[in-house]
């Protein structure tokens, strides 16, 4: 979602499916971009705990200790 932060979830899903390799061509034949309400309902079904868990499993700092100004202790 960050790659297309200005886009709707429908557009993000479409971009992801359009970018699939040739091995996944059949997906485009059988899969359609869901409507807005379907996306909202699915997000409500999984709840915030799932997304929070996914966030905490995947998110890591991009900066290292050698990146100037990346950490608040460096600012003086």
mmJSON file of the N, C-alpha and C atoms, coordinates in Angstrom:
{"data_MODEL":{"atom_site":{
"group_PDB":["ATOM","ATOM","ATOM","ATOM","ATOM","ATOM","ATOM","ATOM","ATOM","ATOM","ATOM","ATOM","ATOM","ATOM","ATOM","ATOM","ATOM","ATOM","ATOM","ATOM","ATOM","ATOM","ATOM","ATOM","ATOM","ATOM","ATOM","ATOM","ATOM","ATOM","ATOM","ATOM","ATOM","ATOM","ATOM","ATOM","ATOM","ATOM","ATOM","ATOM","ATOM","ATOM","ATOM","ATOM","ATOM","ATOM","ATOM","ATOM","ATOM","ATOM","ATOM","ATOM","ATOM","ATOM","ATOM","ATOM","ATOM","ATOM","ATOM","ATOM","ATOM","ATOM","ATOM","ATOM","ATOM","ATOM","ATOM","ATOM","ATOM","ATOM","ATOM","ATOM","ATOM","ATOM","ATOM","ATOM","ATOM","ATOM","ATOM","ATOM","ATOM","ATOM","ATOM","ATOM","ATOM","ATOM","ATOM","ATOM","ATOM","ATOM","ATOM","ATOM","ATOM","ATOM","ATOM","ATOM","ATOM","ATOM","ATOM","ATOM","ATOM","ATOM","ATOM","ATOM","ATOM","ATOM","ATOM","ATOM","ATOM","ATOM","ATOM","ATOM","ATOM","ATOM","ATOM","ATOM","ATOM","ATOM","ATOM","ATOM","ATOM","ATOM","ATOM","ATOM","ATOM","ATOM","ATOM","ATOM","ATOM","ATOM","ATOM","ATOM","ATOM","ATOM","ATOM","ATOM","ATOM","ATOM","ATOM","ATOM","ATOM","ATOM","ATOM","ATOM","ATOM","ATOM","ATOM","ATOM","ATOM","ATOM","ATOM","ATOM","ATOM","ATOM","ATOM","ATOM","ATOM","ATOM","ATOM","ATOM","ATOM","ATOM","ATOM","ATOM","ATOM","ATOM","ATOM","ATOM","ATOM","ATOM","ATOM","ATOM","ATOM","ATOM","ATOM","ATOM","ATOM","ATOM","ATOM","ATOM","ATOM","ATOM","ATOM","ATOM","ATOM","ATOM","ATOM","ATOM","ATOM","ATOM","ATOM","ATOM","ATOM","ATOM","ATOM","ATOM","ATOM","ATOM","ATOM","ATOM","ATOM","ATOM","ATOM","ATOM","ATOM","ATOM","ATOM","ATOM","ATOM","ATOM","ATOM","ATOM","ATOM","ATOM","ATOM","ATOM","ATOM","ATOM","ATOM","ATOM","ATOM","ATOM","ATOM","ATOM","ATOM","ATOM","ATOM","ATOM"],
"id":[1,2,3,4,5,6,7,8,9,10,11,12,13,14,15,16,17,18,19,20,21,22,23,24,25,26,27,28,29,30,31,32,33,34,35,36,37,38,39,40,41,42,43,44,45,46,47,48,49,50,51,52,53,54,55,56,57,58,59,60,61,62,63,64,65,66,67,68,69,70,71,72,73,74,75,76,77,78,79,80,81,82,83,84,85,86,87,88,89,90,91,92,93,94,95,96,97,98,99,100,101,102,103,104,105,106,107,108,109,110,111,112,113,114,115,116,117,118,119,120,121,122,123,124,125,126,127,128,129,130,131,132,133,134,135,136,137,138,139,140,141,142,143,144,145,146,147,148,149,150,151,152,153,154,155,156,157,158,159,160,161,162,163,164,165,166,167,168,169,170,171,172,173,174,175,176,177,178,179,180,181,182,183,184,185,186,187,188,189,190,191,192,193,194,195,196,197,198,199,200,201,202,203,204,205,206,207,208,209,210,211,212,213,214,215,216,217,218,219,220,221,222,223,224,225,226,227,228],
"type_symbol":["N","C","C","N","C","C","N","C","C","N","C","C","N","C","C","N","C","C","N","C","C","N","C","C","N","C","C","N","C","C","N","C","C","N","C","C","N","C","C","N","C","C","N","C","C","N","C","C","N","C","C","N","C","C","N","C","C","N","C","C","N","C","C","N","C","C","N","C","C","N","C","C","N","C","C","N","C","C","N","C","C","N","C","C","N","C","C","N","C","C","N","C","C","N","C","C","N","C","C","N","C","C","N","C","C","N","C","C","N","C","C","N","C","C","N","C","C","N","C","C","N","C","C","N","C","C","N","C","C","N","C","C","N","C","C","N","C","C","N","C","C","N","C","C","N","C","C","N","C","C","N","C","C","N","C","C","N","C","C","N","C","C","N","C","C","N","C","C","N","C","C","N","C","C","N","C","C","N","C","C","N","C","C","N","C","C","N","C","C","N","C","C","N","C","C","N","C","C","N","C","C","N","C","C","N","C","C","N","C","C","N","C","C","N","C","C","N","C","C","N","C","C","N","C","C","N","C","C"],
"label_atom_id":["N","CA","C","N","CA","C","N","CA","C","N","CA","C","N","CA","C","N","CA","C","N","CA","C","N","CA","C","N","CA","C","N","CA","C","N","CA","C","N","CA","C","N","CA","C","N","CA","C","N","CA","C","N","CA","C","N","CA","C","N","CA","C","N","CA","C","N","CA","C","N","CA","C","N","CA","C","N","CA","C","N","CA","C","N","CA","C","N","CA","C","N","CA","C","N","CA","C","N","CA","C","N","CA","C","N","CA","C","N","CA","C","N","CA","C","N","CA","C","N","CA","C","N","CA","C","N","CA","C","N","CA","C","N","CA","C","N","CA","C","N","CA","C","N","CA","C","N","CA","C","N","CA","C","N","CA","C","N","CA","C","N","CA","C","N","CA","C","N","CA","C","N","CA","C","N","CA","C","N","CA","C","N","CA","C","N","CA","C","N","CA","C","N","CA","C","N","CA","C","N","CA","C","N","CA","C","N","CA","C","N","CA","C","N","CA","C","N","CA","C","N","CA","C","N","CA","C","N","CA","C","N","CA","C","N","CA","C","N","CA","C","N","CA","C","N","CA","C","N","CA","C","N","CA","C","N","CA","C","N","CA","C","N","CA","C"],
"label_alt_id":[null,null,null,null,null,null,null,null,null,null,null,null,null,null,null,null,null,null,null,null,null,null,null,null,null,null,null,null,null,null,null,null,null,null,null,null,null,null,null,null,null,null,null,null,null,null,null,null,null,null,null,null,null,null,null,null,null,null,null,null,null,null,null,null,null,null,null,null,null,null,null,null,null,null,null,null,null,null,null,null,null,null,null,null,null,null,null,null,null,null,null,null,null,null,null,null,null,null,null,null,null,null,null,null,null,null,null,null,null,null,null,null,null,null,null,null,null,null,null,null,null,null,null,null,null,null,null,null,null,null,null,null,null,null,null,null,null,null,null,null,null,null,null,null,null,null,null,null,null,null,null,null,null,null,null,null,null,null,null,null,null,null,null,null,null,null,null,null,null,null,null,null,null,null,null,null,null,null,null,null,null,null,null,null,null,null,null,null,null,null,null,null,null,null,null,null,null,null,null,null,null,null,null,null,null,null,null,null,null,null,null,null,null,null,null,null,null,null,null,null,null,null,null,null,null,null,null,null],
"label_comp_id":["UNK","UNK","UNK","UNK","UNK","UNK","UNK","UNK","UNK","UNK","UNK","UNK","UNK","UNK","UNK","UNK","UNK","UNK","UNK","UNK","UNK","UNK","UNK","UNK","UNK","UNK","UNK","UNK","UNK","UNK","UNK","UNK","UNK","UNK","UNK","UNK","UNK","UNK","UNK","UNK","UNK","UNK","UNK","UNK","UNK","UNK","UNK","UNK","UNK","UNK","UNK","UNK","UNK","UNK","UNK","UNK","UNK","UNK","UNK","UNK","UNK","UNK","UNK","UNK","UNK","UNK","UNK","UNK","UNK","UNK","UNK","UNK","UNK","UNK","UNK","UNK","UNK","UNK","UNK","UNK","UNK","UNK","UNK","UNK","UNK","UNK","UNK","UNK","UNK","UNK","UNK","UNK","UNK","UNK","UNK","UNK","UNK","UNK","UNK","UNK","UNK","UNK","UNK","UNK","UNK","UNK","UNK","UNK","UNK","UNK","UNK","UNK","UNK","UNK","UNK","UNK","UNK","UNK","UNK","UNK","UNK","UNK","UNK","UNK","UNK","UNK","UNK","UNK","UNK","UNK","UNK","UNK","UNK","UNK","UNK","UNK","UNK","UNK","UNK","UNK","UNK","UNK","UNK","UNK","UNK","UNK","UNK","UNK","UNK","UNK","UNK","UNK","UNK","UNK","UNK","UNK","UNK","UNK","UNK","UNK","UNK","UNK","UNK","UNK","UNK","UNK","UNK","UNK","UNK","UNK","UNK","UNK","UNK","UNK","UNK","UNK","UNK","UNK","UNK","UNK","UNK","UNK","UNK","UNK","UNK","UNK","UNK","UNK","UNK","UNK","UNK","UNK","UNK","UNK","UNK","UNK","UNK","UNK","UNK","UNK","UNK","UNK","UNK","UNK","UNK","UNK","UNK","UNK","UNK","UNK","UNK","UNK","UNK","UNK","UNK","UNK","UNK","UNK","UNK","UNK","UNK","UNK","UNK","UNK","UNK","UNK","UNK","UNK"],
"label_asym_id":["A","A","A","A","A","A","A","A","A","A","A","A","A","A","A","A","A","A","A","A","A","A","A","A","A","A","A","A","A","A","A","A","A","A","A","A","A","A","A","A","A","A","A","A","A","A","A","A","A","A","A","A","A","A","A","A","A","A","A","A","A","A","A","A","A","A","A","A","A","A","A","A","A","A","A","A","A","A","A","A","A","A","A","A","A","A","A","A","A","A","A","A","A","A","A","A","A","A","A","A","A","A","A","A","A","A","A","A","A","A","A","A","A","A","A","A","A","A","A","A","A","A","A","A","A","A","A","A","A","A","A","A","A","A","A","A","A","A","A","A","A","A","A","A","A","A","A","A","A","A","A","A","A","A","A","A","A","A","A","A","A","A","A","A","A","A","A","A","A","A","A","A","A","A","A","A","A","A","A","A","A","A","A","A","A","A","A","A","A","A","A","A","A","A","A","A","A","A","A","A","A","A","A","A","A","A","A","A","A","A","A","A","A","A","A","A","A","A","A","A","A","A","A","A","A","A","A","A"],
"label_entity_id":["1","1","1","1","1","1","1","1","1","1","1","1","1","1","1","1","1","1","1","1","1","1","1","1","1","1","1","1","1","1","1","1","1","1","1","1","1","1","1","1","1","1","1","1","1","1","1","1","1","1","1","1","1","1","1","1","1","1","1","1","1","1","1","1","1","1","1","1","1","1","1","1","1","1","1","1","1","1","1","1","1","1","1","1","1","1","1","1","1","1","1","1","1","1","1","1","1","1","1","1","1","1","1","1","1","1","1","1","1","1","1","1","1","1","1","1","1","1","1","1","1","1","1","1","1","1","1","1","1","1","1","1","1","1","1","1","1","1","1","1","1","1","1","1","1","1","1","1","1","1","1","1","1","1","1","1","1","1","1","1","1","1","1","1","1","1","1","1","1","1","1","1","1","1","1","1","1","1","1","1","1","1","1","1","1","1","1","1","1","1","1","1","1","1","1","1","1","1","1","1","1","1","1","1","1","1","1","1","1","1","1","1","1","1","1","1","1","1","1","1","1","1","1","1","1","1","1","1"],
"label_seq_id":[1,1,1,2,2,2,3,3,3,4,4,4,5,5,5,6,6,6,7,7,7,8,8,8,9,9,9,10,10,10,11,11,11,12,12,12,13,13,13,14,14,14,15,15,15,16,16,16,17,17,17,18,18,18,19,19,19,20,20,20,21,21,21,22,22,22,23,23,23,24,24,24,25,25,25,26,26,26,27,27,27,28,28,28,29,29,29,30,30,30,31,31,31,32,32,32,33,33,33,34,34,34,35,35,35,36,36,36,37,37,37,38,38,38,39,39,39,40,40,40,41,41,41,42,42,42,43,43,43,44,44,44,45,45,45,46,46,46,47,47,47,48,48,48,49,49,49,50,50,50,51,51,51,52,52,52,53,53,53,54,54,54,55,55,55,56,56,56,57,57,57,58,58,58,59,59,59,60,60,60,61,61,61,62,62,62,63,63,63,64,64,64,65,65,65,66,66,66,67,67,67,68,68,68,69,69,69,70,70,70,71,71,71,72,72,72,73,73,73,74,74,74,75,75,75,76,76,76],
"pdbx_PDB_ins_code":[null,null,null,null,null,null,null,null,null,null,null,null,null,null,null,null,null,null,null,null,null,null,null,null,null,null,null,null,null,null,null,null,null,null,null,null,null,null,null,null,null,null,null,null,null,null,null,null,null,null,null,null,null,null,null,null,null,null,null,null,null,null,null,null,null,null,null,null,null,null,null,null,null,null,null,null,null,null,null,null,null,null,null,null,null,null,null,null,null,null,null,null,null,null,null,null,null,null,null,null,null,null,null,null,null,null,null,null,null,null,null,null,null,null,null,null,null,null,null,null,null,null,null,null,null,null,null,null,null,null,null,null,null,null,null,null,null,null,null,null,null,null,null,null,null,null,null,null,null,null,null,null,null,null,null,null,null,null,null,null,null,null,null,null,null,null,null,null,null,null,null,null,null,null,null,null,null,null,null,null,null,null,null,null,null,null,null,null,null,null,null,null,null,null,null,null,null,null,null,null,null,null,null,null,null,null,null,null,null,null,null,null,null,null,null,null,null,null,null,null,null,null,null,null,null,null,null,null],
"Cartn_x":[0.817,0.0,0.866,2.055,2.923,3.416,3.568,4.028,3.032,1.754,0.698,-0.123,0.529,-0.136,-1.261,-1.218,-2.281,-3.43,-3.325,-4.335,-5.298,-6.449,-7.424,-6.964,-7.567,-7.232,-7.557,-8.621,-8.982,-7.851,-7.299,-6.222,-4.965,-4.667,-3.5,-3.644,-4.813,-5.045,-4.908,-5.474,-5.373,-3.914,-3.138,-1.72,-0.957,-1.264,-0.586,-0.911,-2.186,-2.594,-2.063,-2.088,-1.567,-0.077,0.631,2.069,2.481,1.512,1.854,2.547,3.368,4.108,3.177,3.705,2.94,2.361,3.03,2.547,1.208,0.881,-0.351,-1.406,-1.244,-2.17,-3.615,-3.84,-5.202,-5.9,-5.142,-5.744,-6.556,-6.025,-6.725,-8.006,-8.08,-9.288,-10.398,-10.041,-11.029,-11.216,-10.317,-10.347,-10.719,-11.583,-11.955,-11.656,-11.357,-11.087,-12.368,-12.283,-13.479,-13.976,-15.251,-15.817,-15.36,-15.57,-15.12,-15.697,-16.977,-17.602,-17.026,-16.647,-16.046,-14.709,-13.932,-12.634,-12.837,-13.769,-14.05,-14.542,-15.441,-15.971,-14.874,-13.99,-12.898,-11.962,-11.67,-10.793,-11.436,-12.744,-13.442,-13.45,-13.592,-13.609,-12.286,-11.167,-9.885,-9.513,-9.998,-9.766,-8.384,-8.229,-6.985,-5.843,-6.152,-5.087,-4.225,-4.84,-4.09,-3.136,-3.64,-2.798,-1.693,-2.011,-1.008,0.093,-0.293,0.683,1.572,0.961,1.713,2.701,2.259,3.119,4.335,4.1,5.2,6.137,5.648,6.51,7.412,6.926,7.627,8.406,7.951,8.552,9.891,10.877,12.225,12.77,13.654,14.262,15.09,15.03,15.844,17.23,17.314,18.583,19.461,20.749,21.708,22.288,23.135,23.784,24.651,25.062,25.921,25.15,23.827,23.026,22.914,23.512,23.51,22.103,21.813,20.544,19.344,19.541,18.417,17.78,18.51,18.001,17.978,16.984,16.81,17.989,18.717,19.874,20.974,20.977,21.987,21.754,20.503,20.166,20.571,21.381,21.797,21.769],
"Cartn_y":[-1.182,0.0,1.253,1.164,2.34,2.733,1.759,2.071,2.943,2.731,3.511,4.194,4.965,5.537,6.502,7.09,8.003,7.306,6.006,5.25,4.541,4.185,3.425,1.975,1.249,-0.172,-0.943,-0.568,-1.238,-1.079,0.124,0.381,-0.388,-0.434,-1.19,-2.666,-3.248,-4.654,-4.879,-3.967,-4.083,-4.033,-3.111,-3.007,-4.277,-4.854,-6.081,-7.243,-7.399,-8.504,-8.296,-7.061,-6.779,-7.077,-7.01,-7.238,-8.691,-9.596,-11.005,-11.556,-12.555,-13.155,-13.944,-14.355,-15.123,-16.407,-16.964,-18.194,-17.971,-16.718,-16.402,-15.779,-15.902,-15.259,-15.683,-16.923,-17.398,-16.604,-16.048,-15.266,-14.12,-13.447,-12.331,-12.746,-13.981,-14.47,-14.763,-15.174,-15.611,-14.641,-13.732,-12.817,-11.429,-10.773,-9.398,-8.535,-7.275,-6.342,-6.215,-6.445,-6.355,-4.916,-4.794,-3.459,-2.909,-1.593,-0.935,-1.592,-1.912,-2.471,-3.842,-4.631,-5.942,-5.797,-4.828,-4.584,-4.136,-3.217,-2.735,-3.867,-4.681,-5.792,-6.803,-7.086,-8.031,-7.479,-6.189,-5.585,-5.628,-5.449,-5.524,-6.957,-7.928,-9.332,-9.755,-9.356,-9.798,-9.024,-7.816,-7.033,-6.401,-5.522,-4.759,-5.596,-6.632,-7.437,-8.12,-8.593,-9.26,-8.276,-7.084,-6.092,-5.601,-5.456,-5.041,-6.091,-7.343,-8.442,-8.47,-8.333,-8.313,-7.15,-5.992,-4.816,-5.098,-5.631,-5.869,-6.991,-7.903,-8.958,-8.457,-7.485,-7.084,-5.775,-4.84,-3.507,-3.493,-2.949,-2.794,-1.435,-0.845,0.429,0.236,1.214,1.185,1.767,2.663,3.318,2.41,2.661,1.961,2.983,2.526,3.442,4.456,4.148,5.036,6.042,6.001,6.938,8.252,9.335,10.615,11.163,11.555,12.185,11.26,9.969,9.035,8.771,8.978,8.673,9.937,10.064,11.31,11.629,10.605,10.875,11.628,11.502,12.156,13.654,14.09,15.495,16.322,17.299,18.186,19.612],
"Cartn_z":[0.0,0.0,0.0,0.562,0.592,-0.792,-1.676,-3.027,-3.774,-3.503,-4.138,-3.053,-2.186,-1.014,-1.373,-2.537,-2.955,-3.648,-3.819,-4.562,-3.619,-4.158,-3.374,-3.25,-2.318,-2.162,-3.44,-4.118,-5.378,-6.402,-6.496,-7.444,-7.056,-5.756,-5.28,-5.656,-5.399,-5.745,-7.247,-8.038,-9.497,-9.946,-9.385,-9.736,-9.379,-8.223,-7.806,-8.735,-9.067,-9.941,-11.354,-11.84,-13.181,-13.284,-12.15,-12.152,-11.971,-11.888,-11.71,-12.952,-12.76,-13.871,-14.784,-15.92,-16.897,-16.293,-15.308,-14.673,-13.981,-13.685,-12.977,-13.885,-15.182,-16.116,-15.85,-15.463,-15.223,-14.127,-13.199,-12.119,-12.696,-13.687,-14.315,-15.005,-15.432,-16.1,-15.105,-13.909,-12.93,-11.776,-11.597,-10.462,-10.939,-10.219,-10.521,-9.305,-9.551,-8.457,-7.625,-6.329,-5.489,-5.347,-5.035,-4.829,-3.474,-3.279,-2.052,-0.805,-0.84,0.357,0.7,-0.308,-0.045,0.674,0.256,0.893,2.34,2.557,3.916,4.811,4.296,5.084,5.426,4.484,4.744,5.816,5.764,6.768,8.148,8.204,9.496,10.017,9.122,9.544,10.164,9.564,10.112,11.37,11.496,12.697,12.755,13.716,13.837,14.409,15.181,15.783,14.724,13.657,12.585,11.919,11.602,10.946,11.869,13.146,14.125,14.243,14.3,14.383,13.143,11.972,10.72,10.712,11.15,11.235,12.107,13.3,14.24,13.784,12.972,12.434,11.305,10.543,9.323,9.406,10.199,10.183,10.908,10.243,10.798,10.343,11.121,10.689,9.414,8.545,7.329,7.585,8.545,8.847,9.703,9.623,10.478,11.457,12.336,13.286,12.549,11.336,10.554,9.71,9.731,8.942,9.707,9.17,9.892,10.109,11.347,11.676,11.703,11.614,11.542,12.899,13.961,15.285,16.134,16.984,17.726,18.642,19.081,19.935,19.175,17.842,17.014,16.873,17.092,16.873,18.092,17.853,18.955,18.5],
"occupancy":[1.0,1.0,1.0,1.0,1.0,1.0,1.0,1.0,1.0,1.0,1.0,1.0,1.0,1.0,1.0,1.0,1.0,1.0,1.0,1.0,1.0,1.0,1.0,1.0,1.0,1.0,1.0,1.0,1.0,1.0,1.0,1.0,1.0,1.0,1.0,1.0,1.0,1.0,1.0,1.0,1.0,1.0,1.0,1.0,1.0,1.0,1.0,1.0,1.0,1.0,1.0,1.0,1.0,1.0,1.0,1.0,1.0,1.0,1.0,1.0,1.0,1.0,1.0,1.0,1.0,1.0,1.0,1.0,1.0,1.0,1.0,1.0,1.0,1.0,1.0,1.0,1.0,1.0,1.0,1.0,1.0,1.0,1.0,1.0,1.0,1.0,1.0,1.0,1.0,1.0,1.0,1.0,1.0,1.0,1.0,1.0,1.0,1.0,1.0,1.0,1.0,1.0,1.0,1.0,1.0,1.0,1.0,1.0,1.0,1.0,1.0,1.0,1.0,1.0,1.0,1.0,1.0,1.0,1.0,1.0,1.0,1.0,1.0,1.0,1.0,1.0,1.0,1.0,1.0,1.0,1.0,1.0,1.0,1.0,1.0,1.0,1.0,1.0,1.0,1.0,1.0,1.0,1.0,1.0,1.0,1.0,1.0,1.0,1.0,1.0,1.0,1.0,1.0,1.0,1.0,1.0,1.0,1.0,1.0,1.0,1.0,1.0,1.0,1.0,1.0,1.0,1.0,1.0,1.0,1.0,1.0,1.0,1.0,1.0,1.0,1.0,1.0,1.0,1.0,1.0,1.0,1.0,1.0,1.0,1.0,1.0,1.0,1.0,1.0,1.0,1.0,1.0,1.0,1.0,1.0,1.0,1.0,1.0,1.0,1.0,1.0,1.0,1.0,1.0,1.0,1.0,1.0,1.0,1.0,1.0,1.0,1.0,1.0,1.0,1.0,1.0,1.0,1.0,1.0,1.0,1.0,1.0,1.0,1.0,1.0,1.0,1.0,1.0],
"B_iso_or_equiv":[0.0,0.0,0.0,0.0,0.0,0.0,0.0,0.0,0.0,0.0,0.0,0.0,0.0,0.0,0.0,0.0,0.0,0.0,0.0,0.0,0.0,0.0,0.0,0.0,0.0,0.0,0.0,0.0,0.0,0.0,0.0,0.0,0.0,0.0,0.0,0.0,0.0,0.0,0.0,0.0,0.0,0.0,0.0,0.0,0.0,0.0,0.0,0.0,0.0,0.0,0.0,0.0,0.0,0.0,0.0,0.0,0.0,0.0,0.0,0.0,0.0,0.0,0.0,0.0,0.0,0.0,0.0,0.0,0.0,0.0,0.0,0.0,0.0,0.0,0.0,0.0,0.0,0.0,0.0,0.0,0.0,0.0,0.0,0.0,0.0,0.0,0.0,0.0,0.0,0.0,0.0,0.0,0.0,0.0,0.0,0.0,0.0,0.0,0.0,0.0,0.0,0.0,0.0,0.0,0.0,0.0,0.0,0.0,0.0,0.0,0.0,0.0,0.0,0.0,0.0,0.0,0.0,0.0,0.0,0.0,0.0,0.0,0.0,0.0,0.0,0.0,0.0,0.0,0.0,0.0,0.0,0.0,0.0,0.0,0.0,0.0,0.0,0.0,0.0,0.0,0.0,0.0,0.0,0.0,0.0,0.0,0.0,0.0,0.0,0.0,0.0,0.0,0.0,0.0,0.0,0.0,0.0,0.0,0.0,0.0,0.0,0.0,0.0,0.0,0.0,0.0,0.0,0.0,0.0,0.0,0.0,0.0,0.0,0.0,0.0,0.0,0.0,0.0,0.0,0.0,0.0,0.0,0.0,0.0,0.0,0.0,0.0,0.0,0.0,0.0,0.0,0.0,0.0,0.0,0.0,0.0,0.0,0.0,0.0,0.0,0.0,0.0,0.0,0.0,0.0,0.0,0.0,0.0,0.0,0.0,0.0,0.0,0.0,0.0,0.0,0.0,0.0,0.0,0.0,0.0,0.0,0.0,0.0,0.0,0.0,0.0,0.0,0.0],
"pdbx_formal_charge":[null,null,null,null,null,null,null,null,null,null,null,null,null,null,null,null,null,null,null,null,null,null,null,null,null,null,null,null,null,null,null,null,null,null,null,null,null,null,null,null,null,null,null,null,null,null,null,null,null,null,null,null,null,null,null,null,null,null,null,null,null,null,null,null,null,null,null,null,null,null,null,null,null,null,null,null,null,null,null,null,null,null,null,null,null,null,null,null,null,null,null,null,null,null,null,null,null,null,null,null,null,null,null,null,null,null,null,null,null,null,null,null,null,null,null,null,null,null,null,null,null,null,null,null,null,null,null,null,null,null,null,null,null,null,null,null,null,null,null,null,null,null,null,null,null,null,null,null,null,null,null,null,null,null,null,null,null,null,null,null,null,null,null,null,null,null,null,null,null,null,null,null,null,null,null,null,null,null,null,null,null,null,null,null,null,null,null,null,null,null,null,null,null,null,null,null,null,null,null,null,null,null,null,null,null,null,null,null,null,null,null,null,null,null,null,null,null,null,null,null,null,null,null,null,null,null,null,null],
"auth_seq_id":[1,1,1,2,2,2,3,3,3,4,4,4,5,5,5,6,6,6,7,7,7,8,8,8,9,9,9,10,10,10,11,11,11,12,12,12,13,13,13,14,14,14,15,15,15,16,16,16,17,17,17,18,18,18,19,19,19,20,20,20,21,21,21,22,22,22,23,23,23,24,24,24,25,25,25,26,26,26,27,27,27,28,28,28,29,29,29,30,30,30,31,31,31,32,32,32,33,33,33,34,34,34,35,35,35,36,36,36,37,37,37,38,38,38,39,39,39,40,40,40,41,41,41,42,42,42,43,43,43,44,44,44,45,45,45,46,46,46,47,47,47,48,48,48,49,49,49,50,50,50,51,51,51,52,52,52,53,53,53,54,54,54,55,55,55,56,56,56,57,57,57,58,58,58,59,59,59,60,60,60,61,61,61,62,62,62,63,63,63,64,64,64,65,65,65,66,66,66,67,67,67,68,68,68,69,69,69,70,70,70,71,71,71,72,72,72,73,73,73,74,74,74,75,75,75,76,76,76],
"auth_comp_id":["UNK","UNK","UNK","UNK","UNK","UNK","UNK","UNK","UNK","UNK","UNK","UNK","UNK","UNK","UNK","UNK","UNK","UNK","UNK","UNK","UNK","UNK","UNK","UNK","UNK","UNK","UNK","UNK","UNK","UNK","UNK","UNK","UNK","UNK","UNK","UNK","UNK","UNK","UNK","UNK","UNK","UNK","UNK","UNK","UNK","UNK","UNK","UNK","UNK","UNK","UNK","UNK","UNK","UNK","UNK","UNK","UNK","UNK","UNK","UNK","UNK","UNK","UNK","UNK","UNK","UNK","UNK","UNK","UNK","UNK","UNK","UNK","UNK","UNK","UNK","UNK","UNK","UNK","UNK","UNK","UNK","UNK","UNK","UNK","UNK","UNK","UNK","UNK","UNK","UNK","UNK","UNK","UNK","UNK","UNK","UNK","UNK","UNK","UNK","UNK","UNK","UNK","UNK","UNK","UNK","UNK","UNK","UNK","UNK","UNK","UNK","UNK","UNK","UNK","UNK","UNK","UNK","UNK","UNK","UNK","UNK","UNK","UNK","UNK","UNK","UNK","UNK","UNK","UNK","UNK","UNK","UNK","UNK","UNK","UNK","UNK","UNK","UNK","UNK","UNK","UNK","UNK","UNK","UNK","UNK","UNK","UNK","UNK","UNK","UNK","UNK","UNK","UNK","UNK","UNK","UNK","UNK","UNK","UNK","UNK","UNK","UNK","UNK","UNK","UNK","UNK","UNK","UNK","UNK","UNK","UNK","UNK","UNK","UNK","UNK","UNK","UNK","UNK","UNK","UNK","UNK","UNK","UNK","UNK","UNK","UNK","UNK","UNK","UNK","UNK","UNK","UNK","UNK","UNK","UNK","UNK","UNK","UNK","UNK","UNK","UNK","UNK","UNK","UNK","UNK","UNK","UNK","UNK","UNK","UNK","UNK","UNK","UNK","UNK","UNK","UNK","UNK","UNK","UNK","UNK","UNK","UNK","UNK","UNK","UNK","UNK","UNK","UNK"],
"auth_asym_id":["A","A","A","A","A","A","A","A","A","A","A","A","A","A","A","A","A","A","A","A","A","A","A","A","A","A","A","A","A","A","A","A","A","A","A","A","A","A","A","A","A","A","A","A","A","A","A","A","A","A","A","A","A","A","A","A","A","A","A","A","A","A","A","A","A","A","A","A","A","A","A","A","A","A","A","A","A","A","A","A","A","A","A","A","A","A","A","A","A","A","A","A","A","A","A","A","A","A","A","A","A","A","A","A","A","A","A","A","A","A","A","A","A","A","A","A","A","A","A","A","A","A","A","A","A","A","A","A","A","A","A","A","A","A","A","A","A","A","A","A","A","A","A","A","A","A","A","A","A","A","A","A","A","A","A","A","A","A","A","A","A","A","A","A","A","A","A","A","A","A","A","A","A","A","A","A","A","A","A","A","A","A","A","A","A","A","A","A","A","A","A","A","A","A","A","A","A","A","A","A","A","A","A","A","A","A","A","A","A","A","A","A","A","A","A","A","A","A","A","A","A","A","A","A","A","A","A","A"],
"auth_atom_id":["N","CA","C","N","CA","C","N","CA","C","N","CA","C","N","CA","C","N","CA","C","N","CA","C","N","CA","C","N","CA","C","N","CA","C","N","CA","C","N","CA","C","N","CA","C","N","CA","C","N","CA","C","N","CA","C","N","CA","C","N","CA","C","N","CA","C","N","CA","C","N","CA","C","N","CA","C","N","CA","C","N","CA","C","N","CA","C","N","CA","C","N","CA","C","N","CA","C","N","CA","C","N","CA","C","N","CA","C","N","CA","C","N","CA","C","N","CA","C","N","CA","C","N","CA","C","N","CA","C","N","CA","C","N","CA","C","N","CA","C","N","CA","C","N","CA","C","N","CA","C","N","CA","C","N","CA","C","N","CA","C","N","CA","C","N","CA","C","N","CA","C","N","CA","C","N","CA","C","N","CA","C","N","CA","C","N","CA","C","N","CA","C","N","CA","C","N","CA","C","N","CA","C","N","CA","C","N","CA","C","N","CA","C","N","CA","C","N","CA","C","N","CA","C","N","CA","C","N","CA","C","N","CA","C","N","CA","C","N","CA","C","N","CA","C","N","CA","C","N","CA","C","N","CA","C","N","CA","C","N","CA","C","N","CA","C"],
"pdbx_PDB_model_num":[1,1,1,1,1,1,1,1,1,1,1,1,1,1,1,1,1,1,1,1,1,1,1,1,1,1,1,1,1,1,1,1,1,1,1,1,1,1,1,1,1,1,1,1,1,1,1,1,1,1,1,1,1,1,1,1,1,1,1,1,1,1,1,1,1,1,1,1,1,1,1,1,1,1,1,1,1,1,1,1,1,1,1,1,1,1,1,1,1,1,1,1,1,1,1,1,1,1,1,1,1,1,1,1,1,1,1,1,1,1,1,1,1,1,1,1,1,1,1,1,1,1,1,1,1,1,1,1,1,1,1,1,1,1,1,1,1,1,1,1,1,1,1,1,1,1,1,1,1,1,1,1,1,1,1,1,1,1,1,1,1,1,1,1,1,1,1,1,1,1,1,1,1,1,1,1,1,1,1,1,1,1,1,1,1,1,1,1,1,1,1,1,1,1,1,1,1,1,1,1,1,1,1,1,1,1,1,1,1,1,1,1,1,1,1,1,1,1,1,1,1,1,1,1,1,1,1,1]
}}}
